[in-house]
């Protein structure tokens, strides 16, 4: 059945008018009844943040998402459009998505008065019903609400004519979801300008007093650090938002890994088969979790999940770079690839105190802590008594990011106790994966003080 194209056709179709908050409430209830996922791509918030968002939507409350950087605040706001209808009708040509039954702009009102049931309507998809503004100190009322358009005045309209107004982002998101990111960065005088929009719906633009009952679901995000460092949210604005919802970082390694794999760019080149062992992914996630507890890192700034994502990408990229130089088709990241994480970690953490090379040392300690924690989850050190005894008898093993995988395979097959350890990690006949497993076992024994390690250029030697 074709969609109505005029006001008269829409009236005869029996179309029901809903406010945007009623629409979201209805669609939320429908998704819950069907058991559908409400917020695709949001991981680890199922029992904490999501129930609070559901409550806010059911109660029709605007929300503030409060949390440190990298806690999916913007992602949550953008996924809210999935709770909107597929499309809605507006008066054709309207800048503020006027509802054909209850227009609010002078343009739509005059058009309907002139054309009546023949007024043309158009259908707007849900993707066009989302508006977003990053709050910056130079944001103006004109950006958010509107301004007199000098071009329209130059065309011959009178300043007293409401049609001279160029609407800002908020009116243009009428009947949709509008998000202000980093609200404390918005100047306090501009925050004051939002008060009537959110409550009384009266707006003044260059002396025009306009009754504009906007129908908007408002979302704002803020970082707790910003309250003291860069600005604050004025109390009247906080009072207008119904719910303040605290976000958080992934609470488990498993959630951290899920986000890391979901959000990372798939690094790969034709002719290469990349296989990242589970324990290497765990090391990357564990490093981030340790950083969030480290006294050397400023926890007030937070340690974003972007640390895990970028570290994972760099780890795989370094393994591919080695494979390119060695002419190998199978790729598996190794412990000797972990120093590449320094570049992707350093710019995303803030230290409590600043020193010349202190950051390098802190990241290196985090890497070591991550390796030993993951190793001890997979193995008990006592399992390697036979291998440690071989080192005491003079065994030396060299590893490095320039060594071909086949050399590791030969060492694993000829070293007492190594073959069974590699098998425990689920590695079979893939040389690249065997090389990764050998390095993981040796580094784990070293960090547990069972063997010594001598560092050389591009290589390391494990010995007793």
C-alpha positions, 0 to 999 in steps of 0.5 A: 500500500502506497504511503499518503502524499498529501495532508488529506490522504494522511488524515484519511489513512487514520495515522496516529499522532505520537510524541517522540517520547511516546514513540520511543516508549512504544517501540521499547516495549515492543522490542522487549516483548520480542526479546530483541537487542535494544542497543546493538554494539553496547557491551557490558552495560546489560545489568547496570546502564541499560536498565536505567536507560530503559527506565528513563525512556519509559518514564519519558525523562531526558538523560545525562550520561556521566562517565569518563572518556571511552565509556560509549556515551556517544555510542549510546546516544546514537543508538537511541534512534533505533527506538524511533519509527522507521519514518514519519510524515512532515510538511514538505519543505519544513526545516523543523520537521513540522507534523502535518496535524500540529505544525509549529513553524510559520512556513508550515502553518501558512502552507496548510492554511493556503493548500488545505488537504492538498498540502504535500507531505514527505516521509523522513527516515529515522536516521535524519531524526538525530542531531548532535553537537559537540559543546565547545566554548565558542558554541552560540545560541545561533548554533543551537536555536537560531538567528536572523538570516541576513540573506532572507532580509536582503531578499525583501522580507521584513525583520518582523517576518518570522520567515527571516529566521534561520533555525539552529540544530535544536529546532531542526531536530524537532520530533527526534533525538538531540545530543549535546556532547561534553555539556560542561564545555558549553558556556554557562550563558548558552546553557541558560538559553536552553532552559526554556527550550527544555521546559517552557518552549518559549524562544527568543531569537533577536527579539522575536518571541516565538512559541515553539513547542519542540518535541525532542528527546534530549541527551547530554554527555559529560565527563566528571573531570570536566566539572572542575577542569573546564566548566560545569553544568549549571544547576537549573539545566541538571534539574531539567534532565530527569535521569543522570546515568553513570557509565563505567569501563568493562568490568571483566576481561571478557567484556574488554576483549569483546569490545576490543574485537568488535571495534578494532579495524581488521588489519590484513593483507592479501596472501596473509592468514592472521590468527591471534591466540586467545592468550595474546588478546587476553594480555592486551585486555589485561594491560588496560585493566591493570592500567585502570588500577595503577597508582602511576596513572591519573585515574581521574582521567580514566583509561579508555577502551580505545587503549585496548582497541588501538593496542590490539591493532598495533599488535597485529600490525607488528606481527604482519610487518614481521611476516612481510620481512620474513616472507611468511604467509601465516601470522600470529602475534608474539610476546616480542610484538608487545613493545609495539603497544608503547606507541598506542598506549602512551598517548592515551594515559596521563601520569600522576607525575611527569618524568623523562622516560617514566612513561616507557617504564610504566607501560613496560611494567604494565605489559609484564604484569599482564603477561604474568597474570595471563600466564598464571591463569593458563598454567601452574609454574610447577608444571614446568619443573622438567623444562626448568631442570633442562635450563639448569642443565645448560639449555639456552633458547633464543627468541626475537621478532626477526626469527622465522617461525620454523626455528621456533617449531624446531625448538619446541619439538626438541625441547623437553616439556615445551611440546606439551605446553604448546599443546596445552594452548591448543596449538597444532601444526601452525608454525606461526602459532607455535612460535607465539606459544613458545615465547608466551611460555618462556616469558611466563617462566621468566616473569615467575623468576624461573629462568633469566632473560638477556636482551640483545638487539631484536633478540632475547636469550632465555637461560638459567 
